[in-house]
Amino acid sequence: MTASREAPVTLRSSRWFAPKDLFGFLHRTALRSEGFSDIALSGRPVIGIANSHSELVSCNLHFDALAAAVKRGVQAAGGLALEFPTISLSEMLTKPTTMLYRNLMSMDVEEMIRSSPLDAVVLVGGCDKTVPAQLMGAASAGVPAIALTGGPMQPGSFRGRRIGAGTDIWRCTDDLRAGRMSPGEYAELEAATRPGVGHCSEMGTASTMATLTEALGMSLPGSAAVPATDARRGALAEETGRRAVEIAQEGLRPADILTLEALENAVTALAAIAGSTNAVLHLIALAGRLGVDLPLDRFDRIAARTPVLTNIQPAGEYLFEDLQRAGGVTALLGELAPLLHLEALTVTGRTVGENIAGAEVWDRDVLRPLDAPLQPVGGLAVLRGSLAPDGAVIKASAATEGLLAHRGPALVFDGIDDLLDRIDDPDLPVVADTVLVLRGAGPKGAPGMPEWGMLPIPRKLLAQGVTDMVRISDARMSGTGYGTVVLHTAPESAVGGPLGAVNDGDEILLDVSARRLDLCVAPQEVSRRLAQRPLPDRPYRRGYGSIYLDHVLQADAGADFDVLRHRPGEAETEPRGLLEGWISGW
């Protein structure tokens, strides 16, 4: 891989290892104790490998092998690779939700990079929140960085057909609740669902973020969709290590790549893949780390002119590995070229346009052309109105067309426990036209904004053949989820948002074409109800949870911490003190 080079930069690590004083002595002996020689320490670029491997995270379980391949690449390019662990977040096991800890992981990544003698860093991530947390942390740290995502898992096989790890499971779970699947069949499905390492195989949040990382220009072209167990992923890891040495020597920083144009390219790709609504939060948070204005309405504008091109679950039929077979994200970006900022710089040192030149599509059923898309407009829409004055998001591509314009009576659930206690009650006052409302599930209210937004269809309606209903919440939804589900309603009910004023039986209007979400109640009555509604008790009074509640922003600001966002006029900070060699000459 080639890249245009400017004059060599002064290596950041030289501040630790070059001084011929006591502190240089101490820093060098710290690595000598690990068995490194004079040659290893002689002015080589030091490349950190931020490894989110964890036995608690099956998506990331293969990362030690990837890190070893990165080290081979770093060594081949003349660098010194130093691996370090970070927090790792499991969508399956972390409670109450990984989103509660995304910002904490980003802080871990940022401070490890900033405080360590690194000239560049390779971000090895896969599971949903690990990738955005790494990008956010690296963007804030300002040290050259390149991402390596872990790849999708092998599809499962259930009764002769391929299955994913999310979308198919939600459908089968509804079949179980409705009596169309037996407990024995469901147990057989459980054994077949996740056959190995790697992230979810649909266009869930992990696949979405891998795609967007490549679209942003932060990972190597063609790397996003290579399966986790494919030998080509090891080769990509090695090439990523080689490129990390080059960006260290070039001084190519995340802020040089993650411009407004790059972020708009990512939003275009998000719309074209009908990707996870979680990515809206992550891209807004990433933009906030860089001081780039990326409002919700820009997502809506870009999605409105971008067709859905990928025929991948939950909006389509195939799985993420099929996109690799069809040409990968490089081919996707090639199809989207007329809608992209082709001059945007990428981590390769080349532009997007240069990276995708000559890209070909090998399967037109998986990846459609721009003039014959899977769906004519993008996969998401941003709604506003009296129920969501600061915005809400719907994945229109995975919704039921007949429900995209709907007016119906509300049935309100106050928190997840209330929902689980009542949703399958045979006497639940619900019909197919009812609008299910869940509140108390936002950034502060849950807390952590869990993926509770795809409220289950009540059992009594499943038995009647109802497969979708309008559902509204201040929560998130799994990227593998589907249905007419309105999410991220802001401001959330826990801070006094109008969702807290909804009563059972109130009429709610959803009109996606008009981008409206309204509570059909007089404004004066809404104000009266909110004034009488007490805000919830604080669920955390110490530790990280208390810090989270003090600093988390609302969904329209990406649910990042206010203290982590870029502050105009503030210079980047570097470690100071003993590293300055105050007693040089010893």
C-alpha positions, 0 to 999 in steps of 0.5 A, a space after each residue: 500500500 502506498 501513501 503520499 509522504 511529507 517530511 518525517 514527523 518527530 516520533 511521540 515516543 521519543 519523548 519517553 525513550 530518547 533522552 539520555 537522562 534518568 527518566 529516559 533510563 527508566 523508560 527504556 529499562 521498563 521495556 528491557 525488562 520485557 526482553 527488548 533489545 537495543 535494536 527494538 528501542 532504537 527510534 522505531 515507531 511504537 505502535 499500540 494495539 488496543 485489544 478488546 479481547 475478552 472471554 466475556 465477549 464471544 464476538 471478540 474472542 479471536 482477537 489475540 490471533 488478530 493482535 499477533 498478526 498486527 504485530 507481524 505487520 508492525 515488525 515487518 514495517 520496522 515498528 515496535 508493537 506493544 499490546 494493551 487491554 481495554 474494557 470490552 463490552 458484551 451485548 449478550 452479557 453486560 447488564 443493564 446495557 453496554 450503552 451505559 459503559 460505551 463512554 467509559 470504554 472510550 475514556 479507557 481507550 483515550 487515556 491509555 493512548 494519551 498517557 502511553 509512549 505510542 506513535 500510532 494505535 491499532 484499534 481491534 474491536 468488533 462487538 457493538 459498542 467496542 468499535 464506536 468507543 474505540 473511535 471516540 477515544 482515539 479521536 479525543 486522544 489525537 494520536 494516529 490511529 487505524 481500526 481493525 474490526 473483527 468480522 461477522 461470525 459464521 451463520 447458524 444452520 437450523 433445519 436446513 436453512 441459514 440463520 442469523 444471530 438476531 433477526 431470525 431469533 426474534 421471529 422464532 421467539 414470536 412463534 414460540 410465544 404464539 404457540 407456532 414453535 414448540 419448546 423443543 424446537 426452540 431449544 434446538 434453535 438455541 444450540 444452532 444460533 451462534 456457531 462460533 466467534 465473530 459479531 452478529 451475522 446480520 446488518 446489526 449494530 456490529 456489522 453496521 459499525 464495521 461498514 461505517 468504519 470503512 466508509 469513514 476511512 478509518 479501516 483498510 478498504 475491503 476489510 469490514 465484511 470478511 468473516 471472523 474465521 476467514 484467513 483473509 482477516 489475519 492478512 488484513 490484520 497484518 496489513 493494518 499493522 504495516 499501515 500503522 507504522 506508516 501513519 505514525 511516520 506521516 503523522 496522520 491523525 484521526 481529525 485529518 480523516 474524520 471530517 464533516 465530509 467523512 461523517 456524511 459519507 458514513 451517514 450515506 452508507 448507513 442509509 444505503 445498508 438500512 443499518 442500525 439506528 444505534 449508529 445515529 447515536 455513535 456518529 453524533 457522539 463521534 462528531 461531538 468529540 471532533 467539534 463537527 456539527 452533525 445534527 439529526 436533521 442531516 441524517 434525515 436529509 441524507 437518508 431521504 436521497 439515498 436508496 437502500 442497496 444491500 439486501 441484508 437482514 433485517 431489511 432484506 434476505 441475506 447476511 453480512 458475509 454475503 456482502 463480502 462475497 458480492 464485493 464488500 464495502 468497497 463495492 458498496 461505496 463504488 455504487 454510492 460514488 455519485 452521493 459521496 465526498 470522493 475527495 475525503 482522505 482515508 487512513 490509507 493516505 489516499 482518498 475515498 475515490 482512489 480507494 474505490 476506483 475499479 470496484 466491482 459487484 459480483 452478486 446483484 441480488 445482494 448489492 443492488 445498483 443505484 438505479 435499481 435499489 432494494 428500496 427507493 429511499 434510505 433506511 431511516 427517518 427522523 421524526 419531530 413533533 409534540 411527542 419528540 420536540 428534539 427528535 426521534 428515529 425510525 428504521 423505516 426500511 424494517 417497518 410495515 408500510 401500512 403503519 408508516 402513517 398511523 393514528 391510534 390509542 396509546 397503551 403506556 408501560 412505565 419501565 421494563 418491569 411494568 412491560 414484562 409484567 403485563 405484556 402477555 396478560 390475556 386481559 391486556 386492553 390492546 388491539 392491533 391499532 394500539 400504539 405501545 409506549 414505553 418510557 423510562 428507558 432513555 439515557 438517564 431513565 433506564 439508565 443507559 438507554 437499553 435496547 428495549 425499544 422493540 417492544 414484544 407484540 402482546 401474546 393475545 395479538 400474536 395468536 390473532 396473527 398480528 405481526 407488527 404494531 407501532 411502538 414508541 419509546 425513549 430506548 434503543 433497539 438492536 440493529 437486528 430488530 425490525 418493525 414499526 418502532 420509533 426510538 430515541 424519543 428526545 427529550 426522554 421522559 426521565 428529564 421531563 420530556 413529553 413522553 411522560 405526559 402520555 396516558 392510556 387512550 391518548 391518540 398518537 399520530 405517526 406520519 413518517 412521510 411528513 416526519 411527524 410524531 405527535 401526541 394529540 392532546 392540547 399543549 396546556 394539558 401536556 404541560 399540566 400533566 408534566 408539572 404533576 409528574 414527579 421525576 424518577 429517583 436517582 438510581 445511582 448515588 456513587 461510583 461510575 453510575 453517579 458520574 454517568 447520570 451527572 454528565 450524560 447528554 440526551 439522544 440527539 447529542 449522541 448520549 455522550 458525556 458533556 465533559 468529553 465533547 470537543 471544546 472550541 479553542 482548547 488545545 490538545 493535551 499531552 502528558 507532562 512532568 517527568 517526561 520533559 527530562 527536567 534533569 537532563 545531563 545526568 
